[in-house]
Amino acid sequence: MTKEKILIVDDEKDLLELVKYHIEKSGYKALLAASGGEAIDIAAKQQPALIILDVMLPGFDGYEVCKILKRNDKTKNIPIIMLTAKTAEEDTITGLKAGADDYLNKPFSPKILLARVDAVLRRTKQNGGGTGEDGSILSEGGLSINLLSYEATADGKPLSLTKIEFSLLAFLMRNKEKAYNREQIITGAWSYEAAIVDRAVDVHVRHLREKLGKTGKLIKTVHGIGYKFDSKK
């Protein structure tokens, strides 16, 4: 059986070797890169199942690498976990805004990192399962959205969503089971392009739930935080 490839990007040799050891011990095949440029090249050629990307890199930093990968048709669907020594909330938001699927602060436990790797890969497979090779269709709990044609259905019936509502639903479905506050939803779903303020998020969620009908219950309120997409009862 072919092992899934995971690209590890870090300019600290000791950390690179440590992560490689644990990744390979868990049954994956590790690919290594010490710079942003090298990571972009390897990702395009090797098509790893996931990328573990450090923020502080020579040349392109991790945020820029993430943006470049997400703009490239060959690499845009590869999930990315970002690693950083920065702990400020705005740094997490910057990573999510750049397109990262998860974020882990240094120092970290290898067990936690591996748990995140497994979780992100599992979500990616669930979101893209049976939906075509490019991952352009997300399906879960009776909902299905086509990221290329901007079409959405609920229990097989077409939905009439605004661009803002579609982007909100796509963001939450891509990152299901993860709770986001309003600021993170704004940057992750809309990147400030729609000039949306925090409290307006609640209005868009309410309208979206109404349009989704019974499947609107998949968008759950997380008290004290914000919202998440979750098909679990």
PEJOLIN-V534508 format. One record per residue. RES is the residue in one small letter. SS is DSSP state (2 for helix, 1 for strand, 0 for the rest). Layout:
RES/SS
RES/SS
This chain:
m/0
t/0
k/0
e/0
k/1
i/1
l/1
i/1
v/1
d/0
d/0
e/0
k/2
d/2
l/2
l/2
e/2
l/2
v/2
k/2
y/2
h/2
i/2
e/2
k/2
s/0
g/0
y/0
k/1
a/1
l/1
l/1
a/1
a/0
s/0
g/2
g/2
e/2
a/2
i/2
d/2
i/2
a/2
a/2
k/2
q/2
q/0
p/0
a/0
l/1
i/1
i/1
l/1
d/1
v/0
m/0
l/0
p/0
g/0
f/0
d/0
g/2
y/2
e/2
v/2
c/2
k/2
i/2
l/2
k/2
r/2
n/0
d/0
k/0
t/0
k/0
n/0
i/0
p/1
i/1
i/1
m/1
l/1
t/1
a/0
k/0
t/0
a/0
e/2
e/2
d/2
t/2
i/2
t/2
g/2
l/2
k/2
a/2
g/0
a/0
d/0
d/1
y/1
l/1
n/1
k/0
p/0
f/0
s/0
p/2
k/2
i/2
l/2
l/2
a/2
r/2
v/2
d/2
a/2
v/2
l/2
r/2
r/2
t/2
k/2
q/2
n/2
g/2
g/0
g/0
t/0
g/0
e/0
d/0
g/0
s/0
i/1
l/1
s/1
e/1
g/0
g/0
l/1
s/1
i/1
n/1
l/0
l/0
s/0
y/0
e/1
a/1
t/1
a/1
d/0
g/0
k/1
p/1
l/0
s/0
l/0
t/0
k/2
i/2
e/2
f/2
s/2
l/2
l/2
a/2
f/2
l/2
m/2
r/2
n/0
k/0
e/0
k/0
a/0
y/1
n/1
r/2
e/2
q/2
i/2
i/2
t/2
g/2
a/2
w/2
s/0
y/0
e/0
a/0
a/0
i/0
v/0
d/2
r/2
a/2
v/2
d/2
v/2
h/2
v/2
r/2
h/2
l/2
r/2
e/2
k/2
l/2
g/2
k/2
t/2
g/2
k/2
l/2
i/1
k/1
t/1
v/1
h/0
g/0
i/0
g/1
y/1
k/1
f/1
d/0
s/0
k/0
k/0
